[in-house]
Amino acid sequence: MTELYRMDAAVLAVAYARGGVSPVDVLEACLAHLDKVNPVLNAVIAQDPTGARFAAANSAARWRAGTPLGPLDGVPFTVKDNIVTAGLPTTWGSSLFRHHRSAVDELPIARMADAGAVLIGKTNLPELASQGYTDNTLFGPTGNPWNPALTPGGSSGGAVAAVASGIGPVALGTDGGGSIRRPASHTGVVGLKPTPGRIPRCDGLPAILLDFEVIGPIARTVADLVAVTKALSASDPRDPVSLCLPAFVLPEELKRRRILFVPHFGTHPVDPEIATSVAGAARVLASLGHEVVEGKAPFDVDAVSAAQAAISQAGLAWLINRHHDVPPDSPALRTLAASGGTMPARTLFEALDTTARLRRRMAAFFESTDLILTPAAAALPWPKTQSHPPVIDGHAVGPRGHAVFTAFANVAGLPSLALPSAPSGAGLPIGFQLVGAAGTDAGLLAVGASYERALPWADHWPPDPA
């Protein structure tokens, strides 16, 4: 029999319904596994086992009575430490928020509770979720389950490490520039960066990335991403953009998709093993009947990157000003915040104008193309205390060189799905992303599910860390 902590959410729902497995037993298995692997990985930085056991016992009683709240009832999950949870700290990985507590859950957490899911704990992230690896002065670095000396990426590094290692079958993370998709690719799991409003938000932390940042699910299977998105997707007037989106319903029939495969963004380097792996994924999608055409990015990559950087720097400066000019712990963030604080207003307006023009451009582009396929990250995982790889394929790169592929989906407000492709020669995970038109999250997940059936990965587990 599969060990309980290795069961995904869909399998658990079936097992609970049949009465052969109890949410209490599953929680205990996950907590025991957490105690085993977390001292090495440092994925979970806060937990409430008493509250989790209470929730699991209530779930078990509902399943016995035949009245579960839904398919997530009794499913353990973790939450990234920049998503507000009542009863647990939300530090954002920063001394600025070391003592932050809330009496209410952010809306997606409240909906997970309404669905009966069992919160295990909060997961680690870089300070203010603003870097592409996972380390901070409060809790230290998080390791990659496939090699704990390496990073799982960031900023949802603790979340993907928790799922990949078996601490919990699903997690909630955030993605403001690729912070779900790149870490998912580094750890062999799947992650959805939804359309803004698809998972409505309110009662959260300050939005320093405007609507570029969204909450999304991380899991081992696409089916689990679907289940979580369904539970969280109902519109809410407190997030007005959610009122404009269609209902989240998977298509009954998966039609042939027109896919633009973009293996490189201009002259930005890509690790050769990643390039080979993602090209293989493109061939798999073509073998499934989709029309896959290789081409260039249909936008100005550097202009989009500049817009994302301007918004993030201005947001950091605004946040620091709200906290009486107390600087971040990280020297890199102090530099970015200082840059944002002296940024001319015209630079910020140029970024906003670039954002609006990109959104119009991509809406027109998706009238003739259904999906864009790119690598999720340009580099393989690097040492966990290092902020970024300085060299990719023999070329010197800056702090965002590894992250070049992902930010356009955030700036353009598009849904994007990270999926595993063939691993590196050393066995490290590699992944790619599929990006669709705004509001097409369900169709995107349907394509991901068909790819998963052709090339299943959920049974590929990293070794338990010593």
C-alpha positions, 0 to 999 in steps of 0.5 A, a space after each residue: 500500500 502507498 504510504 499515506 503521506 504520498 497520496 495525492 488529494 484526489 486519491 485521498 478523497 476516494 480513500 476517505 469515501 471508501 472508509 479505508 483511510 482516515 484524515 486523522 491517520 493521513 495527517 499523522 503520517 504527514 506530520 511524522 514525515 515533516 519531522 523527518 525531512 524538515 530539519 534538513 529541508 527547512 520548508 515549513 517554518 511555523 505550524 499548529 499541530 493541535 489545530 490541525 489535529 482538531 480539523 482532521 478529527 472533524 473531517 473524519 467525523 464528516 466522512 463517517 457521517 457521509 457529509 464531507 464538505 467536498 473533495 478537499 475535506 481532510 486533505 493536508 495543505 501548506 501555505 506560503 508565509 506571505 498569505 495571511 492565516 489566522 492563528 499563525 504568524 505571517 512574517 513575509 520572511 522579514 523582520 518588518 513583519 516578525 510579529 505580524 498576526 491576523 485575526 482573520 484568514 485571507 480569502 483563499 485560506 478561509 475557502 480552504 477551511 470551508 472546503 475542510 482542508 487541513 492546514 499543516 503550517 506555513 512555508 519559507 520564502 525569501 524576504 518580502 517574496 522578492 527574490 528567486 531563491 529561498 533564504 531570509 534572516 529569520 529562518 535561513 535557507 530552504 533546500 531542494 528535496 532532490 539535493 538539499 544543498 541546492 535551492 528549490 528556487 523562489 519565492 515559493 521555495 518552501 511551498 514546492 519543497 513541502 509538496 515535492 518531499 511529501 509534507 503535504 499533497 498540496 500547497 498555496 503559493 504566490 506568483 508575482 514574476 514566476 514565483 510558483 512556476 520556476 520553483 515547481 520546475 526545480 522540484 518536479 511538481 506542478 503549479 498554476 499561476 492563475 489569471 488575476 481574479 480567478 482566485 479572488 483575494 482580500 484581507 491580505 498583505 499590501 499588494 506591492 506588485 499590484 495584480 502581477 502577484 496572484 495566489 495559486 496552487 502547487 501539487 503533484 498532479 494536475 487533477 489536484 490543481 483543478 480541485 484546489 482552483 475549483 474550491 477557490 474560484 468563486 467570484 467575490 465583490 471584494 476582488 472586483 476583477 473576479 466578477 468579470 471572469 467566466 466560471 471555472 469549468 473544464 472543457 468536455 472535449 480537448 480540442 487541438 491547440 495552436 502552440 507557439 514554442 519559444 525556446 529562447 527569449 532573444 539572446 538570453 542564455 538557457 542551460 542546454 539540458 533545459 533546452 533539450 528537455 523542453 524541446 522534448 516536451 514540445 514534441 510530446 504535445 505535438 504527438 498528442 495532436 496539437 499544432 506546435 510551431 517554433 518561433 520568437 516571443 511576440 513581445 519586447 522581452 526587455 521592455 516587459 522585464 523593465 516594467 516588472 522591475 519598475 513596479 516591484 522597486 516602486 512597491 518595495 519603496 512604498 512598503 518601506 515608507 509605510 514602515 517609517 523607512 525601516 529598511 529590509 534585512 536583505 542588502 539586495 532589497 535595500 538597494 532595490 527599495 532605494 532605487 524605487 524611492 528615487 524613481 521618477 514618476 515618468 518611469 513608473 508611468 512608462 511601466 504602467 503604459 507598457 503593461 497596458 500595451 502588453 495586455 492589448 497586444 497579447 489579447 490580439 495575439 491569442 486570437 490566432 494562437 492558443 498557447 505559448 510554450 517556454 522553459 519555466 526557468 533558464 537555469 538548473 538549481 544552484 547553491 541554496 544560499 546563493 541568490 542567483 546563478 552568475 553564469 548560464 551556458 557560459 554567459 554571465 547573467 544578472 540576478 534575473 537571468 534565470 527568471 527571464 521566461 516567466 514575468 511576461 505572464 504576470 505583467 500581461 495578466 495571463 494564466 500559466 501552468 508549470 509542468 515537469 519535462 525530462 530531468 537533467 543528466 544528474 537527475 534534477 527536475 526540469 520544467 516548462 510553462 504553458 501560457 494561455 489567454 486571460 481567463 482560459 485557466 480551465 482549458 490550460 489545465 485540461 491540456 496539462 492533464 492530457 500531457 500528464 497522461 502521456 508522460 506521468 510523473 507523480 510517482 517520481 519521488 526524491 530520496 528522503 534527505 539523510 
